[in-house]
């Protein structure tokens, strides 16, 4: 669960090192079952250590047990439990049974305003507990994490103190649902603090340095399983942010030119169907180029390559064409099979092209990126993209519905079935079925949908992902054209 519009309960423990002792099986995705036993006695600790020593001496890592006995090990384990490194986040992880096997988890961006913390804490607690109950197992406890980096001259300890009220409302919110919080850990500036331990010897006020990455038992087990910790949430969002470079000016010019042309075409008799067909055909051609391009493992280099495979006017035609609801819904059908991965690459690339005053237009490609990522099993990127879609346009219904389902940890299969049904219905009515992707190269002579003048394809800077443009859509041309495209499409249908 993530929401960058931004955000459980009390159990005091007296002995920090033994307050949270976690044990669980590391699966192929690198996640771990976690067990919180509260104040464990020495015999129980010995049994758990013995279990860990005996676990899977020669079997698969999927059967290995990993015991986490201290807050330091918990803090180190968080990226491996989630599959990515959370930033500016609240993370809640459910625990089940006497050994506290890992259950559901939720993550949300920390709200900027402290007055928002109590209601958000209640929503988080209800989301986690409700999701576990839907799966038939109410959690027996929760571990909470607050991850935030210092701002300005702020120190890690000051971050911890600033977030202390949030830790308390989280514990209170979970307590109101009769689910105890065994531990709340704050991670900041390379150190961690626990809010539940009064012992200054094990948890000093200045914090405890995090374990060196890759040196823990869980890190070793995860690596042995062949899994990797993914990118940070900031890096995920950077792949979807509009350009802020010289190339952005050319892209905006192409969007301006294509906007006039596409509105004129839609207003003509039968123009809506023609523009929709041309938009989807152009999308298939560009996905074909991406599929045929050499495989690049580095994410930034892969994004740069995808940017090079699409000209400014082609991107403009697709961005504007996807503002039509029916065209966007048909594009959403590319959510599985061989076409899903190039579709996700295309939607990311289009989101990066919604520059300047066209920021509101990014709601369509961002929603599609979020939907495809979620459908492919990457809930984290799905939630990030849908968050960004709602930031671009808070009233975008498609993003609202998908965000609610994805954040609620629902199964995307019912939505996939619905979209398959729509595709089958068009086929029955004699509509054109999805064609295979072509490997047509970038052709400077072929004009795309919007009939905008051909421009050179962009050279996106390789210094890193561009910062998100701070320009907001104004009441000028781009926003009005977006509304005109939608109205014209409705009138034509």
N, C-alpha and C positions, 0 to 999 in steps of 0.2 A: 504494500500500500504506500504510494508516494503521492505527495501533493505539495508542490512548491508554491502554491498560493499560501502555503505554509500550514507542524506538530506532533507503575500504575500503582503499588499500594502497600500498605505498611506492614512490614515484618521486621522488627529490629533484631539484629543478631549480635552477639557479644564477642564472637571469636571469628575474626575475618578470614584467616586462612582456611578454616573448615566450614565457613558459612555457606559456601557454594562449591560442592564437589560434583563434578560432572563426568558422566560416563556414557559412552555411546558408540554406535557402529558408524564408521565412516563409509559412506556409499560412493558410487562411482562419480558422483557430481562433486565430491569433496565436502558434502555436508556431514554434520555429526549429530548423533543423538545425544542429548544432554540430560544429565540427571542432577537434580538439586536435592540434597538431603537435609538442608538446614544445618543444625549442629550435629555433625556426625561424631560418633564415639570412635575410640581408637580401633576397636575390633572391626567396626564397619569399614574404616579406612583401610585396614590391612586386607580385608576381603576384597575390596575394590582394587587395590594395588595388585593383589594376586590374580584377579580376573584379567587385569590389563596385561600382566606378564604372560598369562597363558593364552591370550587371545591370538588365534590364527597364526600359529608359528610357521605354517607352510601353506596355509590356504589363501583365499582371495582377500584383498583388502576390504571387500564388502562385508566381511565377517569380523574384521578387527575391532577391538574395543579400545577406545581412547578415554582416559580418565583425566578430567580437568579439575584440579583441586583448589586453585587459588584464583583471585580476581585477575592476576597477571595472565594466567593461562586463558581465562575467559576473554580478556581484552584481545589477546593474540588470536583467539579462535574466531572472532567475529567475521572477518573477511571470508574465512573458509566456510562458515556456516551460511553466509548469504551468497557467496559466489562473486562478490565485488566489494570494493572498499567504500563504505558509506561516508558521506560528508554532510555536515550540517543537518544531522538526522537524529530522530528518535527511533530506536529499534526495540521491539518487544518480542521475546521468544518464549513460547509456551513449553512447559515441562509436564510430563505425564508419568504417573506411577511412582513407586518408591525409589526407583533408580532414575527417575526424571528423564525419560526418553524424550528426545526433541520432537516437538509438535509444530504447530503453525508459527508463523512470524509475520509481523507487520513493520513497515518502515514509513516514516513521514518526515518531511522537512520541518525543521524547528521553526515555529512561527516567530516572526520578528517582534510581535507585540506580546508582552507578558500577560495582558488581559485575555488573550486568546488561549492561553495554556489550559485552564480548567476544562472548558468545553471540548477542546481537542483531545485532552487526556481521556475524557469519558468516551469519546468516539473511538479512540484507539483501543481502549480496553474492551469495549463492546464488540468492536470488529474482530479482535483476536479471539475472545472467548466465544462469541457467536459462531465464528468460522470453525473453531474446534468442535463445538457442539453439533454443528451440521455434519461433521465427519464422525460423529458418534462418540467423542471422547472429550469431556470437559477437562480443561487443564487443572493440574494440581498445584501449579505454581508458575511464576513468570520471572524471567531475568530481563532487566531493562538496561539499555545503553544510550548514553547521550554523547554524540560525536560532533564536535565543533572546534574550529580553529580560532586562535586569537584574532581580534580585530585591532588594527593599528598597534599601539604600544601595549595592548593588553597581554597579560601573561596567561599561561595555561591554568594556573591556580585561580586567577580572576575569572576565567571562563567557567571553571567549576563552581565558584561561588555564585556567579551570575545565574547559572542554571540550577542551583539548588532548589529554588521554589518549584521549578518544573519537575524535578525528581520527586518532590513531595506530593504534588498533585497527581502524578502518575501512580504513585503508590496508593494514594487515597482512592483514586478512580478504580483501580483493580480491587482494592479492599472492599469497596461497595458492592462488588460482584462476588464476594467471598472467595477470591483467588489471591493468595499472598504473593508479594514480590520478594523473592529471596535475596536479590542483589540489584543495585543500581550502580552502574559503572560509567564514569565520565572519561572520555578519551579526548585529549587535546595536546597539541604541541609535543607529540612524541612521548607523552606520559599518560598515566591513568590515575584516577582517584575513585574510591568507593564511598558512597554516601551512607553505607550501612555499618561501617566498622568504626568504633570509637577508639581502637587501639592505635596510638601514634607510632608504635614500634614497627608494626607490619604495614600500616598505611599512613606514612608521614604526611604532614600538611603540604609539603612541597611536591608530593606526588611520587609515583614510582615509574621509572623508565619502562617503556614497552620492551618486550623481548625483541631481539634482532630478527627481522623478517626471515622466515624460512628455517628457523632453528628449533622450533617446537616439535613435539611429537605429532601433533595434528597436522602441521605443515608437511612433515615427512610422509605421513600416511596419505595426505592429499596428493602430494607429488607422485607417490608410488602408485596411486590409483589412476594417474594420468590426467588429473584435473588441474586447472589453473584458476587462480583468482582473477576475475575479470577486471575491466577498467573501473575507474571511479565514476560516480554519478556525474561529476563535472565533465569528465571526458565524454561520457555518453551524450550529454547535452551539447557539448562543443561540436559534435558531428551533425547537429541539427540546427545550429545557429546561423542566421543570415550572414553573408559576407560583410566585411567592413574594410574594403580595400578599393583600389582603383577599378577593379573588375566590376564592382557593385554599380558604378555609374553607368557602364555600358549595359548591364543587365536591367537597370531601371529604365533606361531609354528604350530597350526592347519591349519591356512590359508596357510602357506608355503607348508605343506604336501598335503593339498587338491588341491592346485593349480596345482601341477605336475600331480596328478591323473586325475583331470577333463579335463585338456588339452589333455591328452592321450586318454581319452574316447571320447571326441568330435571329435578327428581326425579319429577315427575308422568309418567304414561304418555304417551309421544310428545312429551314436553316438550322434549327436546333438539332434535328437528327443527323444532319450532315456534319455539323461541328463535333457532335458527340462521337460519331464514327471516326472522324479524322483524328480526334484527340486520342482515342484508344489505339488506333492504328499507329500513330506516332509513338505512343508509349511502348507498344510492342517492339517497334523497330529499335528504340534506344535500349530497351532491356536486352534485345538481341546483341547489340554492340557490347554491352557490359558482360554478357555471358561469354562472348567470343574473346574478350580481352584477356591478356595474361593474368594469372592468379598472383595477387600481391598480398602478403601476409600482414605487413604493417598497416594499421588502420588508417593513419593519416595519408600514407602513400596511396592506399586503395581509394580513399575519398578523392584525392587529387586526380587519380586516373579517371574515376567516374565523372568528375567535373569536366575533364578534357574531352569526354565522349559526347558532350551535349552542347550545342551552340546556344548563344543567348536567346535567339528568337524561338528555337525549339522549346527551351525551358519556359519562355513567356507564354507560348501557345498552350503548353500543358498546364501551367499554373492557372491560367484563366479558364481553360476548358474544364478543369476539375472543380471550379466554383459551382458548376451545375450539379445538383443533387443526384440526378439519375446517372450521369456520367461517373461521378465519384463512386456511387454504389456499385456500378458494374466493375469499376477498377478494384473495388474491395474484394471481388471474387478471386483475385489472384493471391490467395492467402495460404496455399498449400501446394505440395508437389514441387516440381522443378522450377516453376515460375515464381515461387514465393520469394526466394533469395534475391533474384534480380529486381523484383518489384520493390522489396525493402530498400535496396540500394538506390533505386530511382526516386522513391519518396523522400529518402534522406537528401539526395542531391537537389530535389525541387525545393525542399524546406530551406536549404542554404541559399537558394536564389530569390527568396521572398524578401528583397532588400528594401531599405528605406521606408517609404510610406506604404509599401505593399506588405508590411508585416502581418496585417490581418488576413491576407490571403494564405498565409502559411497554415491556417487551421485545417485546410483540406489535406495537404500532403503530410502534415504532422499526425493527423488522425489516422490516415492510412498507414503511416510508418508504425504508429503505436499498435494498430490492429494486427498488422502482419507479424510484428515482433512477438506480440502476445500469442497469436495463433501458432507461431513456431516454437513456443515454449519459453521465450525470454520475457517473463513478466516484468522484470526490472526495466528494461528498455521500453517495453510497452507502456508502462506507467509514466516514465519520464517523458516520452513523446506526447502522450495524451495530456499530461500536465501542461506541457508547452503549448499544445493546441488550444487549451482553455485559457492560457495567458494571452495568446494571440486574439482569441475571440471567446470571451466567457459565455456567450449565448449560443455557441455552435452545438446544436443538438446532437449531432453524430458523435462528437467528442464526449459530450456529457454522458450519453448512454454507455459508450464503451468504457469510459473512465469508471463509472459506477460499477460495472460488471468486473472489470479488471482489478480495481481496488478491493472489491469484495471477494477476490480470489475464487471467482466462479469459473466454471468450465467453458472455454470458448466454443466447444463443439456445437451447442445449439445454434449459435450465430452462423457457424460454418454450414450447418444443415440448411438454414434459411437461405443463405447465399447460393448454395448449390441448387436449391429449389428454384430460385429466380433464374439461374442460368438454364436449367432444364426447361423451365416454362418458356423462355425465349426460343429455345431450340424447337420446341413443339409447335410454336406459332410460326416457325419458319424464319426466325431471326438468325443472324450469323453467329455460329459457335466461335469460341475462342480459337484463333489460329496459332500455329506454332510460332515461336519467336524466330525472326529472321536475323541474319548476321550482317545486315547492310551496314557498311561503314558510314562515317560522317560524310555527307555529300553536300558540298557548298553550293551546288546548283539547284538542289531540291528545296522548295519553299514549304514550311510547315503550315499548320492550321491557320495561325493568325495573320499570315501574309505580311509579317513585319519584314523590313529590309534585313538581308543577311549580314551578320556581323561575325568577326573572328571569334572562335571559341575562346573561352577565358583562360588566362594563366593564373591560377589561384596561387597566392603566396605560399611558399613551403616553410615558412618560419613557425608555423603552428596553426591551430584552428583559430579562425577569426572570432573576435568578441561579438556578442550579440548586439545588433544595432539598437541604439536607444531611441531611434525615431519611432514614434507611434503613428498609426494611421490617422490622417487628418480627414477633414470633411471635404477635401479636394477630390480631384479626378479619380484616383485609384479606388477609394472607398465607394464612390458613387457608381463607378463602372461595375464594381463587384455586385452591387445591388441590382443594377440594370441587367447584368447577365442572368441573375437568378430570376428576376421578374419576366424577362423575355423568354427564358426556358419554360417557366410555368405557363405563360400564355400560349406558347407553341404547342404544349402538350394538352 
